[in-house]
């Protein structure tokens, strides 16, 4: 279920950008912000060419280049995004762990994100321990292209940009989108990276302020270190039926020794997990360190 929702929203993002619209990060599920074809999205944004006020002294191409995560994460140790209006206790982080990109949301008691081809969350397992739980794999999960797709979603696909005011180290621009939607976006006067976004109502009222902070450093997500140690194998057997005919699909995934693999299809109720092929007993996390077997069946007991 979770995967279906994510893929649907990814398609909406691609279609919106292609049509000249805007999809804000708030409309995306916190742990996903996936892009089905990230290169196509980036190309579409580069080809938009909104009308730019000459007083801004920069063009659209330069703005995209300066807000490219490949550049940003060379200049800063991480990016923290949050709403100053609605939820200052919910952060989305973009950073490098070693050489690998991370997209992670930390909201109250929940942590979830993308890393090294996996979608994960911190969840309480059957042994009562809260540990990283992988809910799915995709080649694009946690890629730099996905971080770019998420970050540039705040910029969207505007029709025009006009200079509003220059305040000390910020350049404020009025940004106009199809359908009359408007934002005020502050760009860093030195680097042109986005610093603050004000969403404006039809009446001109500021209804939300998104802050993009480059000064904070993500240091507490040490569970990511487990990917740098020897990995273990989880052999997975998927069982479905076409009419009365059993269909089996085998796969082997590699995960850290202290992470759990429990696919989103199990969380959504489409499949039931077992530790054996005999449907004996409820699923129990097998423990850290060892390879293990996971049987997933669409048969309802």
Phi and psi restraints in degrees (value plus and minus 20) as a CYANA .aco file:
   2 UNK   PHI     -80.5   -40.5
   2 UNK   PSI     -62.2   -22.2
   3 UNK   PHI     -83.8   -43.8
   3 UNK   PSI     -59.6   -19.6
   4 UNK   PHI     -82.6   -42.6
   4 UNK   PSI     -63.6   -23.6
   5 UNK   PHI     -82.4   -42.4
   5 UNK   PSI     -64.7   -24.7
   6 UNK   PHI     -82.4   -42.4
   6 UNK   PSI     -66.4   -26.4
   7 UNK   PHI     -86.0   -46.0
   7 UNK   PSI     -56.0   -16.0
   8 UNK   PHI     -82.8   -42.8
   8 UNK   PSI     -63.9   -23.9
   9 UNK   PHI     -89.2   -49.2
   9 UNK   PSI     -50.7   -10.7
  10 UNK   PHI     -82.8   -42.8
  10 UNK   PSI     -63.4   -23.4
  11 UNK   PHI     -83.2   -43.2
  11 UNK   PSI     -58.3   -18.3
  12 UNK   PHI     -82.2   -42.2
  12 UNK   PSI     -57.8   -17.8
  13 UNK   PHI     -84.5   -44.5
  13 UNK   PSI     -66.6   -26.6
  14 UNK   PHI     -81.4   -41.4
  14 UNK   PSI     -67.0   -27.0
  15 UNK   PHI     -85.0   -45.0
  15 UNK   PSI     -58.0   -18.0
  16 UNK   PHI     -84.3   -44.3
  16 UNK   PSI     -64.6   -24.6
  17 UNK   PHI     -86.3   -46.3
  17 UNK   PSI     -60.1   -20.1
  18 UNK   PHI     -83.0   -43.0
  18 UNK   PSI     -53.2   -13.2
  19 UNK   PHI    -108.6   -68.6
  19 UNK   PSI     -22.3    17.7
  20 UNK   PHI      68.5   108.5
  20 UNK   PSI       3.4    43.4
  21 UNK   PHI    -119.1   -79.1
  21 UNK   PSI    -187.3  -147.3
  22 UNK   PHI    -157.0  -117.0
  22 UNK   PSI     112.3   152.3
  23 UNK   PHI    -141.0  -101.0
  23 UNK   PSI      95.8   135.8
  24 UNK   PHI    -102.9   -62.9
  24 UNK   PSI     138.9   178.9
  25 UNK   PHI     -82.4   -42.4
  25 UNK   PSI     -46.4    -6.4
  26 UNK   PHI     -85.2   -45.2
  26 UNK   PSI     -41.8    -1.8
  27 UNK   PHI    -105.2   -65.2
  27 UNK   PSI     -28.2    11.8
  28 UNK   PHI    -116.8   -76.8
  28 UNK   PSI     128.2   168.2
  29 UNK   PHI     -82.2   -42.2
  29 UNK   PSI     117.4   157.4
  30 UNK   PHI     -76.3   -36.3
  30 UNK   PSI     -57.1   -17.1
  31 UNK   PHI    -110.9   -70.9
  31 UNK   PSI     -18.7    21.3
  32 UNK   PHI    -126.7   -86.7
  32 UNK   PSI     -97.7   -57.7
  33 UNK   PHI      23.8    63.8
  33 UNK   PSI      25.0    65.0
  34 UNK   PHI    -100.9   -60.9
  34 UNK   PSI     134.6   174.6
  35 UNK   PHI    -147.8  -107.8
  35 UNK   PSI     100.0   140.0
  36 UNK   PHI     -83.8   -43.8
  36 UNK   PSI     -64.9   -24.9
  37 UNK   PHI    -147.6  -107.6
  37 UNK   PSI      60.7   100.7
  38 UNK   PHI     -79.1   -39.1
  38 UNK   PSI     -59.3   -19.3
  39 UNK   PHI     -83.1   -43.1
  39 UNK   PSI     -58.1   -18.1
  40 UNK   PHI     -86.0   -46.0
  40 UNK   PSI     -58.0   -18.0
  41 UNK   PHI     -84.6   -44.6
  41 UNK   PSI     -65.0   -25.0
  42 UNK   PHI     -83.3   -43.3
  42 UNK   PSI     -60.3   -20.3
  43 UNK   PHI     -83.5   -43.5
  43 UNK   PSI     -62.7   -22.7
  44 UNK   PHI     -80.8   -40.8
  44 UNK   PSI     -61.2   -21.2
  45 UNK   PHI     -86.1   -46.1
  45 UNK   PSI     -60.5   -20.5
  46 UNK   PHI     -85.1   -45.1
  46 UNK   PSI     -48.1    -8.1
  47 UNK   PHI    -107.9   -67.9
  47 UNK   PSI     -21.5    18.5
  48 UNK   PHI     -85.8   -45.8
  48 UNK   PSI     -67.0   -27.0
  49 UNK   PHI      29.4    69.4
  49 UNK   PSI      44.5    84.5
  50 UNK   PHI     -84.6   -44.6
  50 UNK   PSI     142.3   182.3
  51 UNK   PHI     -91.1   -51.1
  51 UNK   PSI     101.4   141.4
  52 UNK   PHI    -129.8   -89.8
  52 UNK   PSI     112.3   152.3
  53 UNK   PHI     -87.0   -47.0
  53 UNK   PSI     102.9   142.9
  54 UNK   PHI     -77.2   -37.2
  54 UNK   PSI     -43.6    -3.6
  55 UNK   PHI     -88.1   -48.1
  55 UNK   PSI     -34.8     5.2
  56 UNK   PHI     -92.4   -52.4
  56 UNK   PSI     -43.9    -3.9
  57 UNK   PHI      47.7    87.7
  57 UNK   PSI     -10.8    29.2
  58 UNK   PHI    -159.1  -119.1
  58 UNK   PSI     135.7   175.7
  59 UNK   PHI    -126.2   -86.2
  59 UNK   PSI     155.4   195.4
  60 UNK   PHI     -83.2   -43.2
  60 UNK   PSI     -62.3   -22.3
  61 UNK   PHI     -80.9   -40.9
  61 UNK   PSI     -66.2   -26.2
  62 UNK   PHI     -83.3   -43.3
  62 UNK   PSI     -58.7   -18.7
  63 UNK   PHI     -82.1   -42.1
  63 UNK   PSI     -63.2   -23.2
  64 UNK   PHI     -84.9   -44.9
  64 UNK   PSI     -61.8   -21.8
  65 UNK   PHI     -81.9   -41.9
  65 UNK   PSI     -62.7   -22.7
  66 UNK   PHI     -91.7   -51.7
  66 UNK   PSI     -43.1    -3.1
  67 UNK   PHI    -122.1   -82.1
  67 UNK   PSI      -1.9    38.1
  68 UNK   PHI     -99.1   -59.1
  68 UNK   PSI     111.2   151.2
  69 UNK   PHI     -80.1   -40.1
  69 UNK   PSI     -49.9    -9.9
  70 UNK   PHI     -79.7   -39.7
  70 UNK   PSI     -56.4   -16.4
  71 UNK   PHI    -100.6   -60.6
  71 UNK   PSI     -65.8   -25.8
  72 UNK   PHI     -78.2   -38.2
  72 UNK   PSI     -63.4   -23.4
  73 UNK   PHI     -99.7   -59.7
  73 UNK   PSI     -20.9    19.1
  74 UNK   PHI    -106.8   -66.8
  74 UNK   PSI     -47.2    -7.2
  75 UNK   PHI    -111.4   -71.4
  75 UNK   PSI     -52.7   -12.7
  76 UNK   PHI    -147.6  -107.6
  76 UNK   PSI     134.1   174.1
  77 UNK   PHI     -98.1   -58.1
  77 UNK   PSI     -34.3     5.7
  78 UNK   PHI     157.2   197.2
  78 UNK   PSI     145.4   185.4
  79 UNK   PHI    -144.8  -104.8
  79 UNK   PSI     110.5   150.5
  80 UNK   PHI    -138.8   -98.8
  80 UNK   PSI     106.1   146.1
  81 UNK   PHI    -138.7   -98.7
  81 UNK   PSI     112.7   152.7
  82 UNK   PHI    -176.9  -136.9
  82 UNK   PSI     141.4   181.4
  83 UNK   PHI    -112.9   -72.9
  83 UNK   PSI      98.0   138.0
  84 UNK   PHI     -94.1   -54.1
  84 UNK   PSI     -39.3     0.7
  85 UNK   PHI    -105.1   -65.1
  85 UNK   PSI     -64.8   -24.8
  86 UNK   PHI    -127.9   -87.9
  86 UNK   PSI     -56.9   -16.9
  87 UNK   PHI    -172.5  -132.5
  87 UNK   PSI      62.5   102.5
  88 UNK   PHI     -96.7   -56.7
  88 UNK   PSI     -25.9    14.1
  89 UNK   PHI    -120.5   -80.5
  89 UNK   PSI      -8.5    31.5
  90 UNK   PHI    -144.3  -104.3
  90 UNK   PSI      94.9   134.9
  91 UNK   PHI    -138.8   -98.8
  91 UNK   PSI     122.9   162.9
  92 UNK   PHI    -130.8   -90.8
  92 UNK   PSI     105.9   145.9
  93 UNK   PHI    -125.7   -85.7
  93 UNK   PSI     120.8   160.8
  94 UNK   PHI    -146.5  -106.5
  94 UNK   PSI     100.7   140.7
  95 UNK   PHI    -181.7  -141.7
  95 UNK   PSI     154.5   194.5
  96 UNK   PHI    -125.0   -85.0
  96 UNK   PSI     113.1   153.1
  97 UNK   PHI    -128.3   -88.3
  97 UNK   PSI      83.9   123.9
  98 UNK   PHI      48.5    88.5
  98 UNK   PSI    -139.6   -99.6
  99 UNK   PHI    -126.2   -86.2
  99 UNK   PSI     -15.0    25.0
 100 UNK   PHI    -123.8   -83.8
 100 UNK   PSI     110.4   150.4
 101 UNK   PHI     -87.7   -47.7
 101 UNK   PSI     126.6   166.6
 102 UNK   PHI    -150.5  -110.5
 102 UNK   PSI     115.2   155.2
 103 UNK   PHI    -141.0  -101.0
 103 UNK   PSI     101.3   141.3
 104 UNK   PHI    -164.9  -124.9
 104 UNK   PSI     114.5   154.5
 105 UNK   PHI    -130.5   -90.5
 105 UNK   PSI     110.6   150.6
 106 UNK   PHI    -139.5   -99.5
 106 UNK   PSI      84.8   124.8
 107 UNK   PHI    -148.6  -108.6
 107 UNK   PSI      85.4   125.4
 108 UNK   PHI      37.3    77.3
 108 UNK   PSI    -134.5   -94.5
 109 UNK   PHI    -118.4   -78.4
 109 UNK   PSI      -6.7    33.3
 110 UNK   PHI    -136.0   -96.0
 110 UNK   PSI     117.3   157.3
 111 UNK   PHI    -153.5  -113.5
 111 UNK   PSI     107.3   147.3
 112 UNK   PHI    -173.7  -133.7
 112 UNK   PSI     137.6   177.6
 113 UNK   PHI     155.5   195.5
 113 UNK   PSI    -178.4  -138.4
 114 UNK   PHI    -149.6  -109.6
 114 UNK   PSI     118.5   158.5
 115 UNK   PHI    -182.1  -142.1
 115 UNK   PSI     110.8   150.8
 116 UNK   PHI      27.3    67.3
 116 UNK   PSI      30.9    70.9
 117 UNK   PHI      59.8    99.8
 117 UNK   PSI      -9.6    30.4
 118 UNK   PHI    -146.3  -106.3
 118 UNK   PSI     132.8   172.8
 119 UNK   PHI    -126.5   -86.5
 119 UNK   PSI     107.1   147.1
 120 UNK   PHI    -156.8  -116.8
 120 UNK   PSI     145.9   185.9
 121 UNK   PHI    -170.2  -130.2
 121 UNK   PSI     135.5   175.5
 122 UNK   PHI    -103.6   -63.6
 122 UNK   PSI     101.9   141.9
 123 UNK   PHI    -163.3  -123.3
 123 UNK   PSI     130.5   170.5
 124 UNK   PHI     -95.8   -55.8
 124 UNK   PSI     106.1   146.1
 125 UNK   PHI    -109.9   -69.9
 125 UNK   PSI    -198.4  -158.4
 126 UNK   PHI     -87.7   -47.7
 126 UNK   PSI     -37.7     2.3
 127 UNK   PHI    -110.8   -70.8
 127 UNK   PSI     -14.2    25.8
 128 UNK   PHI      65.2   105.2
 128 UNK   PSI     -19.8    20.2
 129 UNK   PHI    -114.7   -74.7
 129 UNK   PSI     116.2   156.2
 130 UNK   PHI    -105.3   -65.3
 130 UNK   PSI     101.1   141.1
 131 UNK   PHI    -164.1  -124.1
 131 UNK   PSI     145.5   185.5
 132 UNK   PHI     -84.1   -44.1
 132 UNK   PSI     112.2   152.2
 133 UNK   PHI    -144.1  -104.1
 133 UNK   PSI     100.2   140.2
 134 UNK   PHI    -103.8   -63.8
 134 UNK   PSI     107.5   147.5
 135 UNK   PHI    -126.3   -86.3
 135 UNK   PSI     -24.5    15.5
 136 UNK   PHI     154.7   194.7
 136 UNK   PSI     143.8   183.8
 137 UNK   PHI    -146.2  -106.2
 137 UNK   PSI     125.8   165.8
 138 UNK   PHI    -178.3  -138.3
 138 UNK   PSI     123.0   163.0
 139 UNK   PHI     -78.1   -38.1
 139 UNK   PSI     -51.4   -11.4
 140 UNK   PHI    -108.9   -68.9
 140 UNK   PSI     -26.1    13.9
 141 UNK   PHI     -88.0   -48.0
 141 UNK   PSI     102.1   142.1
 142 UNK   PHI      58.2    98.2
 142 UNK   PSI      -4.9    35.1
 143 UNK   PHI    -102.2   -62.2
 143 UNK   PSI     141.8   181.8
 144 UNK   PHI     -82.5   -42.5
 144 UNK   PSI     -54.5   -14.5
 145 UNK   PHI     -81.4   -41.4
 145 UNK   PSI     -58.2   -18.2
 146 UNK   PHI     -90.3   -50.3
 146 UNK   PSI     -58.9   -18.9
 147 UNK   PHI     -81.4   -41.4
 147 UNK   PSI     -60.9   -20.9
 148 UNK   PHI     -82.7   -42.7
 148 UNK   PSI     -65.3   -25.3
 149 UNK   PHI     -79.6   -39.6
 149 UNK   PSI     -59.3   -19.3
 150 UNK   PHI     -86.9   -46.9
 150 UNK   PSI     -70.5   -30.5
 151 UNK   PHI     -86.5   -46.5
 151 UNK   PSI     -65.1   -25.1
 152 UNK   PHI     -92.5   -52.5
 152 UNK   PSI     -32.5     7.5
 153 UNK   PHI     -81.4   -41.4
 153 UNK   PSI     -46.4    -6.4
 154 UNK   PHI     -90.8   -50.8
 154 UNK   PSI     -49.3    -9.3
 155 UNK   PHI    -101.1   -61.1
 155 UNK   PSI     -56.8   -16.8
 156 UNK   PHI      49.0    89.0
 156 UNK   PSI    -170.8  -130.8
 157 UNK   PHI    -145.5  -105.5
 157 UNK   PSI      57.0    97.0
 158 UNK   PHI     -95.3   -55.3
 158 UNK   PSI     137.7   177.7
 159 UNK   PHI    -105.6   -65.6
 159 UNK   PSI     -53.8   -13.8
 160 UNK   PHI    -178.2  -138.2
 160 UNK   PSI     138.9   178.9
 161 UNK   PHI    -152.3  -112.3
 161 UNK   PSI     113.8   153.8
 162 UNK   PHI    -146.1  -106.1
 162 UNK   PSI     120.4   160.4
 163 UNK   PHI     -84.1   -44.1
 163 UNK   PSI     109.9   149.9
 164 UNK   PHI    -117.5   -77.5
 164 UNK   PSI     -85.6   -45.6
 165 UNK   PHI    -180.7  -140.7
 165 UNK   PSI     133.2   173.2
 166 UNK   PHI    -128.4   -88.4
 166 UNK   PSI      99.4   139.4
 167 UNK   PHI    -140.2  -100.2
 167 UNK   PSI      87.4   127.4
 168 UNK   PHI      29.6    69.6
 168 UNK   PSI    -127.7   -87.7
 169 UNK   PHI    -119.9   -79.9
 169 UNK   PSI      -3.3    36.7
 170 UNK   PHI    -142.4  -102.4
 170 UNK   PSI     120.1   160.1
 171 UNK   PHI    -128.5   -88.5
 171 UNK   PSI      94.5   134.5
 172 UNK   PHI    -114.1   -74.1
 172 UNK   PSI     111.1   151.1
 173 UNK   PHI    -143.7  -103.7
 173 UNK   PSI     120.8   160.8
 174 UNK   PHI    -104.5   -64.5
 174 UNK   PSI     103.2   143.2
 175 UNK   PHI    -136.8   -96.8
 175 UNK   PSI     103.5   143.5
 176 UNK   PHI    -131.2   -91.2
 176 UNK   PSI     114.7   154.7
 177 UNK   PHI    -138.0   -98.0
 177 UNK   PSI     142.5   182.5
 178 UNK   PHI     -75.8   -35.8
 178 UNK   PSI     124.7   164.7
 179 UNK   PHI      65.6   105.6
 179 UNK   PSI     -14.8    25.2
 180 UNK   PHI      68.6   108.6
 180 UNK   PSI     -17.7    22.3
 181 UNK   PHI     -91.0   -51.0
 181 UNK   PSI     122.1   162.1
 182 UNK   PHI    -159.8  -119.8
 182 UNK   PSI     125.4   165.4
 183 UNK   PHI    -155.9  -115.9
 183 UNK   PSI     139.2   179.2
 184 UNK   PHI    -130.8   -90.8
 184 UNK   PSI     103.2   143.2
 185 UNK   PHI    -138.9   -98.9
 185 UNK   PSI     111.5   151.5
 186 UNK   PHI    -118.6   -78.6
 186 UNK   PSI     107.3   147.3
 187 UNK   PHI    -130.7   -90.7
 187 UNK   PSI     124.0   164.0
 188 UNK   PHI     -83.6   -43.6
 188 UNK   PSI     110.7   150.7
 189 UNK   PHI     -86.1   -46.1
 189 UNK   PSI     -45.9    -5.9
 190 UNK   PHI    -109.1   -69.1
 190 UNK   PSI     -64.3   -24.3
 191 UNK   PHI    -128.2   -88.2
 191 UNK   PSI     -34.9     5.1
 192 UNK   PHI      51.2    91.2
 192 UNK   PSI     -10.4    29.6
 193 UNK   PHI     -90.9   -50.9
 193 UNK   PSI     129.3   169.3
 194 UNK   PHI     -85.4   -45.4
 194 UNK   PSI     116.3   156.3
 195 UNK   PHI    -139.5   -99.5
 195 UNK   PSI     -54.1   -14.1
 196 UNK   PHI    -176.0  -136.0
 196 UNK   PSI     124.8   164.8
 197 UNK   PHI    -151.3  -111.3
 197 UNK   PSI     104.9   144.9
 198 UNK   PHI    -130.6   -90.6
 198 UNK   PSI      99.5   139.5
 199 UNK   PHI    -104.8   -64.8
 199 UNK   PSI     110.2   150.2
 200 UNK   PHI    -131.9   -91.9
 200 UNK   PSI     112.2   152.2
 201 UNK   PHI     -98.4   -58.4
 201 UNK   PSI     152.6   192.6
 202 UNK   PHI     -79.7   -39.7
 202 UNK   PSI     -49.1    -9.1
 203 UNK   PHI    -105.7   -65.7
 203 UNK   PSI     -20.0    20.0
 204 UNK   PHI      71.0   111.0
 204 UNK   PSI     -14.1    25.9
 205 UNK   PHI    -104.0   -64.0
 205 UNK   PSI     120.5   160.5
 206 UNK   PHI     -97.0   -57.0
 206 UNK   PSI      96.3   136.3
 207 UNK   PHI    -123.8   -83.8
 207 UNK   PSI     -35.5     4.5
 208 UNK   PHI    -179.6  -139.6
 208 UNK   PSI     122.8   162.8
 209 UNK   PHI    -143.9  -103.9
 209 UNK   PSI      97.8   137.8
 210 UNK   PHI    -121.3   -81.3
 210 UNK   PSI     107.4   147.4
 211 UNK   PHI    -124.6   -84.6
 211 UNK   PSI     115.8   155.8
 212 UNK   PHI    -137.9   -97.9
 212 UNK   PSI      90.2   130.2
 213 UNK   PHI    -128.0   -88.0
 213 UNK   PSI     108.6   148.6
 214 UNK   PHI    -130.0   -90.0
 214 UNK   PSI     -15.6    24.4
 215 UNK   PHI    -115.5   -75.5
 215 UNK   PSI     -43.2    -3.2
 216 UNK   PHI    -100.1   -60.1
 216 UNK   PSI     132.1   172.1
 217 UNK   PHI    -142.6  -102.6
 217 UNK   PSI     102.7   142.7
 218 UNK   PHI     -94.4   -54.4
 218 UNK   PSI      97.7   137.7
 219 UNK   PHI    -146.4  -106.4
 219 UNK   PSI     -32.1     7.9
 220 UNK   PHI    -118.3   -78.3
 220 UNK   PSI     -15.8    24.2
 221 UNK   PHI    -116.3   -76.3
 221 UNK   PSI      38.8    78.8
 222 UNK   PHI     -90.4   -50.4
 222 UNK   PSI     -34.1     5.9
 223 UNK   PHI     -83.6   -43.6
 223 UNK   PSI     -39.4     0.6
 224 UNK   PHI     -86.8   -46.8
 224 UNK   PSI     -42.3    -2.3
 225 UNK   PHI     -80.5   -40.5
 225 UNK   PSI     -44.4    -4.4
 226 UNK   PHI     -82.5   -42.5
 226 UNK   PSI     -44.4    -4.4
 227 UNK   PHI     -89.1   -49.1
 227 UNK   PSI     -38.5     1.5
 228 UNK   PHI    -109.5   -69.5
 228 UNK   PSI     -20.2    19.8
 229 UNK   PHI    -126.3   -86.3
 229 UNK   PSI     152.0   192.0
 230 UNK   PHI     -74.8   -34.8
 230 UNK   PSI     115.0   155.0
 231 UNK   PHI    -113.5   -73.5
 231 UNK   PSI     142.2   182.2
 232 UNK   PHI    -138.4   -98.4
 232 UNK   PSI     142.8   182.8
 233 UNK   PHI    -120.0   -80.0
 233 UNK   PSI     116.7   156.7
 234 UNK   PHI    -136.6   -96.6
 234 UNK   PSI      96.1   136.1
 235 UNK   PHI    -107.2   -67.2
 235 UNK   PSI     105.9   145.9
 236 UNK   PHI    -140.0  -100.0
 236 UNK   PSI     110.7   150.7
 237 UNK   PHI    -136.7   -96.7
 237 UNK   PSI      96.6   136.6
 238 UNK   PHI    -117.9   -77.9
 238 UNK   PSI     107.8   147.8
 239 UNK   PHI    -136.5   -96.5
 239 UNK   PSI     104.0   144.0
 240 UNK   PHI    -152.3  -112.3
 240 UNK   PSI     149.0   189.0
 241 UNK   PHI    -150.2  -110.2
 241 UNK   PSI     115.8   155.8
 242 UNK   PHI    -130.2   -90.2
 242 UNK   PSI      79.5   119.5
 243 UNK   PHI      49.6    89.6
 243 UNK   PSI    -138.9   -98.9
 244 UNK   PHI    -124.0   -84.0
 244 UNK   PSI     -15.9    24.1
 245 UNK   PHI    -113.5   -73.5
 245 UNK   PSI     103.4   143.4
 246 UNK   PHI     -94.7   -54.7
 246 UNK   PSI     116.8   156.8
 247 UNK   PHI    -145.3  -105.3
 247 UNK   PSI     108.6   148.6
 248 UNK   PHI    -139.4   -99.4
 248 UNK   PSI     118.7   158.7
 249 UNK   PHI    -152.4  -112.4
 249 UNK   PSI     106.1   146.1
 250 UNK   PHI    -126.6   -86.6
 250 UNK   PSI     124.3   164.3
 251 UNK   PHI    -170.2  -130.2
 251 UNK   PSI     135.9   175.9
 252 UNK   PHI    -144.6  -104.6
 252 UNK   PSI     107.1   147.1
 253 UNK   PHI    -137.1   -97.1
 253 UNK   PSI     131.9   171.9
 254 UNK   PHI    -128.2   -88.2
 254 UNK   PSI     110.7   150.7
 255 UNK   PHI    -157.5  -117.5
 255 UNK   PSI     141.4   181.4
 256 UNK   PHI     -81.4   -41.4
 256 UNK   PSI     138.6   178.6
 257 UNK   PHI     -88.5   -48.5
 257 UNK   PSI     -39.4     0.6
 258 UNK   PHI    -139.2   -99.2
 258 UNK   PSI       1.2    41.2
 259 UNK   PHI    -127.1   -87.1
 259 UNK   PSI     138.3   178.3
 260 UNK   PHI    -133.8   -93.8
 260 UNK   PSI     127.6   167.6
 261 UNK   PHI    -132.9   -92.9
 261 UNK   PSI      94.4   134.4
 262 UNK   PHI    -159.5  -119.5
 262 UNK   PSI      79.4   119.4
 263 UNK   PHI     -77.5   -37.5
 263 UNK   PSI     132.1   172.1
 264 UNK   PHI     -79.8   -39.8
 264 UNK   PSI     -47.9    -7.9
 265 UNK   PHI     -83.6   -43.6
 265 UNK   PSI     -46.5    -6.5
 266 UNK   PHI     -96.8   -56.8
 266 UNK   PSI     -59.5   -19.5
 267 UNK   PHI     -86.8   -46.8
 267 UNK   PSI     -51.2   -11.2
 268 UNK   PHI    -105.6   -65.6
 268 UNK   PSI     -24.3    15.7
 269 UNK   PHI      68.3   108.3
 269 UNK   PSI     -17.8    22.2
 270 UNK   PHI     -92.3   -52.3
 270 UNK   PSI     -53.9   -13.9
 271 UNK   PHI    -148.1  -108.1
 271 UNK   PSI     131.4   171.4
 272 UNK   PHI    -130.7   -90.7
 272 UNK   PSI     109.2   149.2
 273 UNK   PHI    -109.6   -69.6
 273 UNK   PSI     124.5   164.5
 274 UNK   PHI    -157.2  -117.2
 274 UNK   PSI     143.5   183.5
 275 UNK   PHI    -113.2   -73.2
 275 UNK   PSI     -18.5    21.5
 276 UNK   PHI    -170.9  -130.9
 276 UNK   PSI     148.6   188.6
 277 UNK   PHI    -108.1   -68.1
 277 UNK   PSI     -19.8    20.2
 278 UNK   PHI    -117.7   -77.7
 278 UNK   PSI     -12.5    27.5
 279 UNK   PHI      39.2    79.2
 279 UNK   PSI      10.6    50.6
 280 UNK   PHI    -114.7   -74.7
 280 UNK   PSI     102.9   142.9
 281 UNK   PHI      50.4    90.4
 281 UNK   PSI     138.3   178.3
 282 UNK   PHI     -92.9   -52.9
 282 UNK   PSI     138.3   178.3
 283 UNK   PHI     -83.8   -43.8
 283 UNK   PSI     117.0   157.0
 284 UNK   PHI    -150.2  -110.2
 284 UNK   PSI     118.2   158.2
 285 UNK   PHI     -80.9   -40.9
 285 UNK   PSI     105.5   145.5
 286 UNK   PHI     -91.8   -51.8
 286 UNK   PSI     -34.8     5.2
 287 UNK   PHI      91.2   131.2
 287 UNK   PSI     147.3   187.3
 288 UNK   PHI    -100.6   -60.6
 288 UNK   PSI     135.3   175.3
 289 UNK   PHI      76.3   116.3
 289 UNK   PSI     -59.4   -19.4
 290 UNK   PHI    -121.7   -81.7
 290 UNK   PSI     133.6   173.6
 291 UNK   PHI     -83.6   -43.6
 291 UNK   PSI     132.8   172.8
 292 UNK   PHI    -171.8  -131.8
 292 UNK   PSI     151.4   191.4
 293 UNK   PHI    -131.4   -91.4
 293 UNK   PSI     120.4   160.4
 294 UNK   PHI    -152.1  -112.1
 294 UNK   PSI     103.4   143.4
 295 UNK   PHI    -127.9   -87.9
 295 UNK   PSI     104.0   144.0
 296 UNK   PHI    -140.0  -100.0
 296 UNK   PSI     103.6   143.6
 297 UNK   PHI    -148.3  -108.3
 297 UNK   PSI     122.4   162.4
 298 UNK   PHI    -105.5   -65.5
 298 UNK   PSI     -23.0    17.0
 299 UNK   PHI     -91.7   -51.7
 299 UNK   PSI     108.6   148.6
 300 UNK   PHI    -113.6   -73.6
 300 UNK   PSI     109.8   149.8
